Amino acid sequence: MKNKILLPLIAAGCLLASGAAAQTITALDGGQYRICLDETTMTIDAQHGGKILSFKLGEAEVLNQGRFPNSFGSTFWTSPQAEWNWPPVAEYDTKPFSAEIRDGSLVLTGEKSERFGYRIRKRFVPNPEDGSISITYSIVNESGETRNVAPWEISRVPNGGVVFFDAPAVEPANNMEGLPFTFSHGAAWYVMDEAPMNRKINADGHGWLAFSANGLLLVKAFEDIAAGQAAPGEAEIQVYANPGKTFVEIEEQGPCTTLAPGASLDWTVRWYLLDHSRGDAPSEDLAELGAGIGSGR
């Protein structure tokens, strides 16, 4: 973004004594950390997989707050999923990460996976120049073998609203039924619905993914990759809908990379959150807003 997004609300705990907006990283009880950037707050749980538990503008929450495992917040896995299948690898998803606040960032380091030999690091940085919070994920190959792997962020949002991104088509994924995407205004749109089965799609996007509900817009911006750069059976963008009116996962992946023993890859996703008056349905205005933020225009 060339210009910082100005937002109207001020979140508690994100003000300097003078009343000016601040950027802070604070350790909370129970191994949690809070990043404040002007009106935006992100809460991370280092003790439970380094998950992002909450992402708020003022008091408005954009991430799902479900009570069951794998139904809330945002997490990080390695791709392809076929390598580990299910459940998620504990060292990436549920085990404690060590945490350090340094140089204006929060750095989390996970345990080495004894099964796969990877270690995950996450670096969170508030960026006042454009109003984003960036997360750089690192996969370190400590297996002693050359490995092929891709980074994968999974964010769970409530079922209600619209998911959209720039792609000409979508296709069913993981042997599940697809989702009822439509294509207009230069974007692919999923107006959230309800069904009794698991559904998922893959898509070759263009480096951004957005979710809008209740006038709140979440945009995630990341490296645009070609379809051939994704891990086998995977894609740059994925959307998964859990059965019923529960939650939807908005997911993105980076390029599949060959890592020699001791080598690592770094992959960054920038999160933006703002309120808007463009509605939560497919429209030219909403498409332009999401694409403008996601592409840095």
LOTORVEX-142798 format. One record per residue (C-alpha): x, y, z; residue in three letters; residue number from 0. Coordinates in nm, 3 decimals, always signed. Layout:
<pts>
@u X v Y w Z res ALA n NUM $
...
</pts>
This chain:
<pts>
@u +0.000 v +0.000 w +0.000 res MET n 0 $
@u +0.127 v +0.344 w -0.086 res LYS n 1 $
@u -0.093 v +0.514 w +0.171 res ASN n 2 $
@u -0.175 v +0.398 w +0.519 res LYS n 3 $
@u -0.537 v +0.288 w +0.572 res ILE n 4 $
@u -0.700 v +0.518 w +0.825 res LEU n 5 $
@u -0.949 v +0.345 w +1.053 res LEU n 6 $
@u -1.208 v +0.513 w +1.275 res PRO n 7 $
@u -1.196 v +0.314 w +1.597 res LEU n 8 $
@u -0.941 v +0.309 w +1.878 res ILE n 9 $
@u -0.889 v -0.027 w +2.053 res ALA n 10 $
@u -0.839 v -0.034 w +2.427 res ALA n 11 $
@u -0.477 v -0.089 w +2.522 res GLY n 12 $
@u -0.336 v +0.056 w +2.198 res CYS n 13 $
@u -0.295 v +0.417 w +2.304 res LEU n 14 $
@u +0.002 v +0.606 w +2.434 res LEU n 15 $
@u -0.043 v +0.808 w +2.752 res ALA n 16 $
@u -0.082 v +1.117 w +2.534 res SER n 17 $
@u -0.375 v +0.956 w +2.353 res GLY n 18 $
@u -0.180 v +0.902 w +2.030 res ALA n 19 $
@u -0.214 v +0.567 w +1.854 res ALA n 20 $
@u +0.071 v +0.326 w +1.923 res ALA n 21 $
@u +0.230 v +0.008 w +1.802 res GLN n 22 $
@u +0.309 v -0.225 w +2.089 res THR n 23 $
@u +0.382 v -0.591 w +2.160 res ILE n 24 $
@u +0.280 v -0.702 w +2.508 res THR n 25 $
@u +0.320 v -1.029 w +2.698 res ALA n 26 $
@u -0.006 v -1.142 w +2.860 res LEU n 27 $
@u -0.080 v -1.415 w +3.113 res ASP n 28 $
@u -0.072 v -1.780 w +3.008 res GLY n 29 $
@u +0.189 v -1.746 w +2.736 res GLY n 30 $
@u -0.022 v -1.518 w +2.517 res GLN n 31 $
@u +0.095 v -1.201 w +2.340 res TYR n 32 $
@u -0.092 v -0.903 w +2.203 res ARG n 33 $
@u +0.018 v -0.686 w +1.912 res ILE n 34 $
@u -0.147 v -0.344 w +1.887 res CYS n 35 $
@u -0.126 v -0.126 w +1.579 res LEU n 36 $
@u -0.347 v +0.179 w +1.599 res ASP n 37 $
@u -0.703 v +0.041 w +1.614 res GLU n 38 $
@u -0.605 v -0.319 w +1.531 res THR n 39 $
@u -0.514 v -0.591 w +1.782 res THR n 40 $
@u -0.383 v -0.942 w +1.721 res MET n 41 $
@u -0.359 v -1.198 w +2.004 res THR n 42 $
@u -0.122 v -1.497 w +1.971 res ILE n 43 $
@u -0.102 v -1.804 w +2.194 res ASP n 44 $
@u +0.261 v -1.918 w +2.214 res ALA n 45 $
@u +0.174 v -2.206 w +2.447 res GLN n 46 $
@u -0.067 v -2.368 w +2.203 res HIS n 47 $
@u +0.088 v -2.391 w +1.858 res GLY n 48 $
@u +0.166 v -2.022 w +1.823 res GLY n 49 $
@u -0.190 v -1.978 w +1.693 res LYS n 50 $
@u -0.345 v -1.641 w +1.620 res ILE n 51 $
@u -0.646 v -1.646 w +1.851 res LEU n 52 $
@u -0.796 v -1.308 w +1.770 res SER n 53 $
@u -0.774 v -1.028 w +1.513 res PHE n 54 $
@u -0.986 v -0.725 w +1.601 res LYS n 55 $
@u -1.065 v -0.374 w +1.485 res LEU n 56 $
@u -1.176 v -0.201 w +1.800 res GLY n 57 $
@u -1.406 v -0.460 w +1.959 res GLU n 58 $
@u -1.506 v -0.619 w +1.626 res ALA n 59 $
@u -1.361 v -0.971 w +1.585 res GLU n 60 $
@u -1.297 v -1.121 w +1.240 res VAL n 61 $
@u -1.169 v -1.472 w +1.329 res LEU n 62 $
@u -1.393 v -1.758 w +1.437 res ASN n 63 $
@u -1.404 v -1.816 w +1.812 res GLN n 64 $
@u -1.527 v -2.179 w +1.811 res GLY n 65 $
@u -1.485 v -2.401 w +2.116 res ARG n 66 $
@u -1.374 v -2.720 w +1.941 res PHE n 67 $
@u -1.020 v -2.809 w +1.820 res PRO n 68 $
@u -0.941 v -2.698 w +1.464 res ASN n 69 $
@u -1.240 v -2.459 w +1.458 res SER n 70 $
@u -1.092 v -2.126 w +1.569 res PHE n 71 $
@u -0.820 v -1.871 w +1.505 res GLY n 72 $
@u -0.539 v -1.908 w +1.251 res SER n 73 $
@u -0.264 v -2.168 w +1.233 res THR n 74 $
@u +0.025 v -2.281 w +1.010 res PHE n 75 $
@u +0.103 v -2.621 w +0.859 res TRP n 76 $
@u +0.342 v -2.766 w +0.604 res THR n 77 $
@u +0.219 v -2.872 w +0.260 res SER n 78 $
@u +0.141 v -3.110 w +0.097 res PRO n 79 $
@u -0.110 v -3.245 w +0.344 res GLN n 80 $
@u -0.070 v -3.591 w +0.192 res ALA n 81 $
@u +0.267 v -3.611 w +0.371 res GLU n 82 $
@u +0.103 v -3.611 w +0.716 res TRP n 83 $
@u -0.271 v -3.658 w +0.638 res ASN n 84 $
@u -0.461 v -3.596 w +0.968 res TRP n 85 $
@u -0.451 v -3.483 w +1.247 res PRO n 86 $
@u -0.221 v -3.181 w +1.213 res PRO n 87 $
@u +0.138 v -3.228 w +1.327 res VAL n 88 $
@u +0.146 v -3.139 w +1.698 res ALA n 89 $
@u +0.479 v -2.952 w +1.683 res GLU n 90 $
@u +0.327 v -2.713 w +1.427 res TYR n 91 $
@u -0.028 v -2.687 w +1.559 res ASP n 92 $
@u -0.066 v -2.749 w +1.933 res THR n 93 $
@u +0.267 v -2.783 w +2.117 res LYS n 94 $
@u +0.430 v -2.479 w +2.286 res PRO n 95 $
@u +0.649 v -2.234 w +2.097 res PHE n 96 $
@u +0.923 v -2.038 w +2.273 res SER n 97 $
@u +0.868 v -1.662 w +2.246 res ALA n 98 $
@u +1.090 v -1.354 w +2.235 res GLU n 99 $
@u +1.012 v -0.987 w +2.178 res ILE n 100 $
@u +1.300 v -0.829 w +1.988 res ARG n 101 $
@u +1.361 v -0.544 w +1.744 res ASP n 102 $
@u +0.994 v -0.448 w +1.733 res GLY n 103 $
@u +0.877 v -0.799 w +1.654 res SER n 104 $
@u +0.745 v -1.112 w +1.826 res LEU n 105 $
@u +0.944 v -1.424 w +1.734 res VAL n 106 $
@u +0.805 v -1.771 w +1.810 res LEU n 107 $
@u +1.008 v -2.090 w +1.765 res THR n 108 $
@u +0.851 v -2.434 w +1.768 res GLY n 109 $
@u +0.987 v -2.773 w +1.859 res GLU n 110 $
@u +1.146 v -2.992 w +1.593 res LYS n 111 $
@u +0.905 v -3.251 w +1.458 res SER n 112 $
@u +1.063 v -3.587 w +1.531 res GLU n 113 $
@u +0.856 v -3.747 w +1.255 res ARG n 114 $
@u +0.930 v -3.499 w +0.976 res PHE n 115 $
@u +1.240 v -3.310 w +1.092 res GLY n 116 $
@u +1.099 v -2.960 w +1.040 res TYR n 117 $
@u +1.107 v -2.673 w +1.287 res ARG n 118 $
@u +0.865 v -2.381 w +1.245 res ILE n 119 $
@u +0.938 v -2.016 w +1.328 res ARG n 120 $
@u +0.693 v -1.725 w +1.316 res LYS n 121 $
@u +0.787 v -1.356 w +1.320 res ARG n 122 $
@u +0.508 v -1.102 w +1.377 res PHE n 123 $
@u +0.573 v -0.737 w +1.288 res VAL n 124 $
@u +0.333 v -0.438 w +1.307 res PRO n 125 $
@u +0.379 v -0.211 w +1.004 res ASN n 126 $
@u +0.262 v +0.147 w +1.067 res PRO n 127 $
@u +0.345 v +0.253 w +0.712 res GLU n 128 $
@u +0.048 v +0.060 w +0.569 res ASP n 129 $
@u -0.153 v -0.050 w +0.874 res GLY n 130 $
@u -0.075 v -0.421 w +0.833 res SER n 131 $
@u +0.062 v -0.686 w +1.064 res ILE n 132 $
@u +0.300 v -0.916 w +0.878 res SER n 133 $
@u +0.378 v -1.274 w +0.971 res ILE n 134 $
@u +0.692 v -1.434 w +0.830 res THR n 135 $
@u +0.678 v -1.811 w +0.857 res TYR n 136 $
@u +1.002 v -2.010 w +0.838 res SER n 137 $
@u +1.034 v -2.383 w +0.779 res ILE n 138 $
@u +1.376 v -2.515 w +0.884 res VAL n 139 $
@u +1.483 v -2.855 w +0.754 res ASN n 140 $
@u +1.655 v -3.036 w +1.042 res GLU n 141 $
@u +1.584 v -3.384 w +0.902 res SER n 142 $
@u +1.927 v -3.458 w +0.752 res GLY n 143 $
@u +1.756 v -3.525 w +0.415 res GLU n 144 $
@u +1.671 v -3.305 w +0.117 res THR n 145 $
@u +1.297 v -3.236 w +0.135 res ARG n 146 $
@u +1.026 v -3.066 w -0.074 res ASN n 147 $
@u +0.782 v -2.855 w +0.123 res VAL n 148 $
@u +0.549 v -2.555 w +0.093 res ALA n 149 $
@u +0.421 v -2.310 w +0.358 res PRO n 150 $
@u +0.047 v -2.304 w +0.438 res TRP n 151 $
@u -0.158 v -2.061 w +0.650 res GLU n 152 $
@u -0.509 v -2.162 w +0.761 res ILE n 153 $
@u -0.743 v -1.893 w +0.901 res SER n 154 $
@u -1.091 v -1.974 w +1.032 res ARG n 155 $
@u -1.369 v -1.718 w +1.001 res VAL n 156 $
@u -1.740 v -1.737 w +1.093 res PRO n 157 $
@u -1.982 v -1.876 w +0.836 res ASN n 158 $
@u -2.154 v -1.554 w +0.732 res GLY n 159 $
@u -2.032 v -1.309 w +0.471 res GLY n 160 $
@u -1.838 v -1.340 w +0.148 res VAL n 161 $
@u -1.493 v -1.475 w +0.053 res VAL n 162 $
@u -1.334 v -1.338 w -0.264 res PHE n 163 $
@u -1.007 v -1.329 w -0.457 res PHE n 164 $
@u -0.875 v -1.283 w -0.810 res ASP n 165 $
@u -0.901 v -1.613 w -1.001 res ALA n 166 $
@u -1.072 v -1.719 w -1.325 res PRO n 167 $
@u -1.188 v -2.058 w -1.192 res ALA n 168 $
@u -1.196 v -2.291 w -0.892 res VAL n 169 $
@u -1.201 v -2.670 w -0.868 res GLU n 170 $
@u -1.304 v -2.921 w -0.599 res PRO n 171 $
@u -1.017 v -3.028 w -0.371 res ALA n 172 $
@u -0.923 v -3.317 w -0.140 res ASN n 173 $
@u -1.195 v -3.545 w -0.282 res ASN n 174 $
@u -1.465 v -3.315 w -0.139 res MET n 175 $
@u -1.753 v -3.141 w -0.310 res GLU n 176 $
@u -1.683 v -2.793 w -0.438 res GLY n 177 $
@u -1.828 v -2.461 w -0.323 res LEU n 178 $
@u -2.079 v -2.246 w -0.518 res PRO n 179 $
@u -1.839 v -1.978 w -0.641 res PHE n 180 $
@u -1.955 v -1.716 w -0.889 res THR n 181 $
@u -1.735 v -1.495 w -1.106 res PHE n 182 $
@u -1.796 v -1.124 w -1.158 res SER n 183 $
@u -1.632 v -0.783 w -1.119 res HIS n 184 $
@u -1.291 v -0.943 w -1.183 res GLY n 185 $
@u -1.306 v -1.179 w -0.884 res ALA n 186 $
@u -1.422 v -1.521 w -0.767 res ALA n 187 $
@u -1.693 v -1.499 w -0.495 res TRP n 188 $
@u -1.825 v -1.741 w -0.236 res TYR n 189 $
@u -2.133 v -1.606 w -0.059 res VAL n 190 $
@u -2.133 v -1.830 w +0.246 res MET n 191 $
@u -2.405 v -2.093 w +0.260 res ASP n 192 $
@u -2.485 v -2.398 w +0.470 res GLU n 193 $
@u -2.457 v -2.767 w +0.377 res ALA n 194 $
@u -2.428 v -3.097 w +0.569 res PRO n 195 $
@u -2.095 v -3.204 w +0.417 res MET n 196 $
@u -1.729 v -3.096 w +0.409 res ASN n 197 $
@u -1.654 v -2.889 w +0.096 res ARG n 198 $
@u -1.329 v -2.746 w -0.039 res LYS n 199 $
@u -1.184 v -2.578 w -0.348 res ILE n 200 $
@u -0.841 v -2.505 w -0.495 res ASN n 201 $
@u -0.764 v -2.195 w -0.703 res ALA n 202 $
@u -0.468 v -2.027 w -0.870 res ASP n 203 $
@u -0.501 v -1.674 w -0.736 res GLY n 204 $
@u -0.297 v -1.355 w -0.767 res HIS n 205 $
@u -0.143 v -1.298 w -0.425 res GLY n 206 $
@u -0.441 v -1.187 w -0.213 res TRP n 207 $
@u -0.746 v -1.333 w -0.040 res LEU n 208 $
@u -1.030 v -1.142 w +0.129 res ALA n 209 $
@u -1.324 v -1.200 w +0.364 res PHE n 210 $
@u -1.600 v -0.946 w +0.437 res SER n 211 $
@u -1.877 v -0.972 w +0.697 res ALA n 212 $
@u -2.075 v -0.713 w +0.893 res ASN n 213 $
@u -1.887 v -0.433 w +0.718 res GLY n 214 $
@u -1.548 v -0.565 w +0.835 res LEU n 215 $
@u -1.291 v -0.656 w +0.570 res LEU n 216 $
@u -0.993 v -0.889 w +0.622 res LEU n 217 $
@u -0.737 v -0.897 w +0.341 res VAL n 218 $
@u -0.434 v -1.126 w +0.339 res LYS n 219 $
@u -0.155 v -1.042 w +0.092 res ALA n 220 $
@u +0.122 v -1.286 w +0.001 res PHE n 221 $
@u +0.353 v -1.401 w -0.278 res GLU n 222 $
@u +0.173 v -1.475 w -0.604 res ASP n 223 $
@u +0.278 v -1.815 w -0.737 res ILE n 224 $
@u +0.206 v -2.001 w -1.060 res ALA n 225 $
@u -0.007 v -2.315 w -1.050 res ALA n 226 $
@u +0.300 v -2.530 w -1.119 res GLY n 227 $
@u +0.477 v -2.392 w -0.810 res GLN n 228 $
@u +0.222 v -2.531 w -0.562 res ALA n 229 $
@u +0.283 v -2.854 w -0.375 res ALA n 230 $
@u +0.137 v -3.169 w -0.538 res PRO n 231 $
@u -0.242 v -3.173 w -0.508 res GLY n 232 $
@u -0.243 v -2.826 w -0.346 res GLU n 233 $
@u -0.295 v -2.467 w -0.466 res ALA n 234 $
@u -0.209 v -2.104 w -0.395 res GLU n 235 $
@u -0.561 v -2.044 w -0.254 res ILE n 236 $
@u -0.794 v -2.289 w -0.082 res GLN n 237 $
@u -1.134 v -2.239 w +0.081 res VAL n 238 $
@u -1.288 v -2.504 w +0.308 res TYR n 239 $
@u -1.644 v -2.494 w +0.448 res ALA n 240 $
@u -1.717 v -2.702 w +0.757 res ASN n 241 $
@u -2.059 v -2.872 w +0.771 res PRO n 242 $
@u -2.347 v -2.662 w +0.896 res GLY n 243 $
@u -2.330 v -2.296 w +0.987 res LYS n 244 $
@u -2.003 v -2.333 w +1.179 res THR n 245 $
@u -1.690 v -2.190 w +1.018 res PHE n 246 $
@u -1.503 v -2.146 w +0.691 res VAL n 247 $
@u -1.126 v -2.170 w +0.638 res GLU n 248 $
@u -0.955 v -1.920 w +0.410 res ILE n 249 $
@u -0.613 v -2.058 w +0.324 res GLU n 250 $
@u -0.313 v -1.967 w +0.114 res GLU n 251 $
@u +0.010 v -2.148 w +0.029 res GLN n 252 $
@u +0.354 v -2.047 w -0.091 res GLY n 253 $
@u +0.576 v -2.217 w -0.349 res PRO n 254 $
@u +0.690 v -2.575 w -0.301 res CYS n 255 $
@u +1.062 v -2.548 w -0.224 res THR n 256 $
@u +1.349 v -2.796 w -0.218 res THR n 257 $
@u +1.531 v -2.769 w +0.115 res LEU n 258 $
@u +1.872 v -2.924 w +0.169 res ALA n 259 $
@u +1.961 v -3.037 w +0.523 res PRO n 260 $
@u +1.995 v -2.728 w +0.742 res GLY n 261 $
@u +1.829 v -2.500 w +0.486 res ALA n 262 $
@u +1.512 v -2.299 w +0.547 res SER n 263 $
@u +1.247 v -2.104 w +0.359 res LEU n 264 $
@u +1.082 v -1.777 w +0.461 res ASP n 265 $
@u +0.730 v -1.679 w +0.352 res TRP n 266 $
@u +0.542 v -1.364 w +0.452 res THR n 267 $
@u +0.169 v -1.290 w +0.476 res VAL n 268 $
@u +0.048 v -0.935 w +0.549 res ARG n 269 $
@u -0.285 v -0.900 w +0.732 res TRP n 270 $
@u -0.506 v -0.592 w +0.689 res TYR n 271 $
@u -0.833 v -0.519 w +0.871 res LEU n 272 $
@u -1.069 v -0.227 w +0.812 res LEU n 273 $
@u -1.434 v -0.134 w +0.827 res ASP n 274 $
@u -1.617 v -0.026 w +0.512 res HIS n 275 $
@u -1.961 v +0.064 w +0.379 res SER n 276 $
@u -1.954 v -0.131 w +0.052 res ARG n 277 $
@u -2.173 v -0.419 w +0.169 res GLY n 278 $
@u -2.093 v -0.787 w +0.210 res ASP n 279 $
@u -2.201 v -0.912 w -0.133 res ALA n 280 $
@u -2.024 v -0.935 w -0.471 res PRO n 281 $
@u -1.978 v -0.585 w -0.613 res SER n 282 $
@u -1.735 v -0.380 w -0.814 res GLU n 283 $
@u -1.666 v -0.153 w -0.516 res ASP n 284 $
@u -1.580 v -0.441 w -0.283 res LEU n 285 $
@u -1.368 v -0.614 w -0.549 res ALA n 286 $
@u -1.172 v -0.294 w -0.609 res GLU n 287 $
@u -1.117 v -0.240 w -0.238 res LEU n 288 $
@u -0.990 v -0.595 w -0.176 res GLY n 289 $
@u -0.770 v -0.598 w -0.486 res ALA n 290 $
@u -0.630 v -0.254 w -0.410 res GLY n 291 $
@u -0.524 v -0.354 w -0.060 res ILE n 292 $
@u -0.404 v -0.702 w -0.160 res GLY n 293 $
@u -0.192 v -0.579 w -0.450 res SER n 294 $
@u -0.051 v -0.275 w -0.268 res GLY n 295 $
@u -0.221 v -0.017 w -0.488 res ARG n 296 $
</pts>
